């Protein structure tokens, strides 16, 4: 799991590697799951974690990463966040089954409605293209 202020978040690392001398590693699980990349999505703006992540675990991760975190789901309740959400600092793509409530949580925690100017134009153009493509595919 990459993040700019805390480069890699992992659970198990058996061997020492040259990367270890450059980056800081933290051993962590998300709601008892060692595949942290599957059960969370993290950017420089915030993070979405498995819905069964305890409040204490969320606080610990939030402090470690220095970003706000919230628990949630994608694709109508899927707990595997990584399988239904791709996000960066200015846009997100989620599965077609993602509900309006889930999208609202995603937009809120990642500050996606904060962009203006060129960012907003890029996102609007991408949305328009994706909608057109989807409508054409369904008709």
Residue, then its C-alpha position, 0 to 999 in steps of 0.5 A: x500500500x503506497x502513501x506519500x507520507x508513509x510509503x508502504x503498509x504491509x503485514x508480512x515481510x520475511x526477507x530484508x530488502x534494499x527497499x527496506x533501507x529507504x522506505x519506512x515499513x509498518x506491520x498492520x492488518x485491516x479488520x484482521x485481514x493481512x491483504x491490506x490493499x484489498x480491504x482499503x483504499x488510501x490517497x493523500x486526502x483520506x482513506x476508506x477501510x473495511x466496514x468491520x475495522x474497529x474504531x481503535x484500529x482506524x484511529x491508529x491507522x489515521x495517526x500513522x498515515x496522517x489522513x482521515x479514515x472512514x469505514x465503508x463498502x463498495x458495490x452494494x456492500x462489498x467489503x473488498x474495497x480494492x476490488x471495486x474502487x480505484x481512487x487517486x487525489x482527484x478522481x475515483x472509479x467504482x463498480x456499477x453496483x456502487x450505491x449513491x450512499x457509498x459514492x457519497x461516502x467515497x466523495x466525502x472521505x477523499x475530498x473529490x468534490x473540492x476540485x475546481x478549474x482544470x481538475x473539474x473540467x477533466x473529471x466532467x469530461x471523463x464522466x461525460x465520455x463514460x456515460x456516453x460509452x455506457x449508454x451506447x453499450x446498453x442500447 
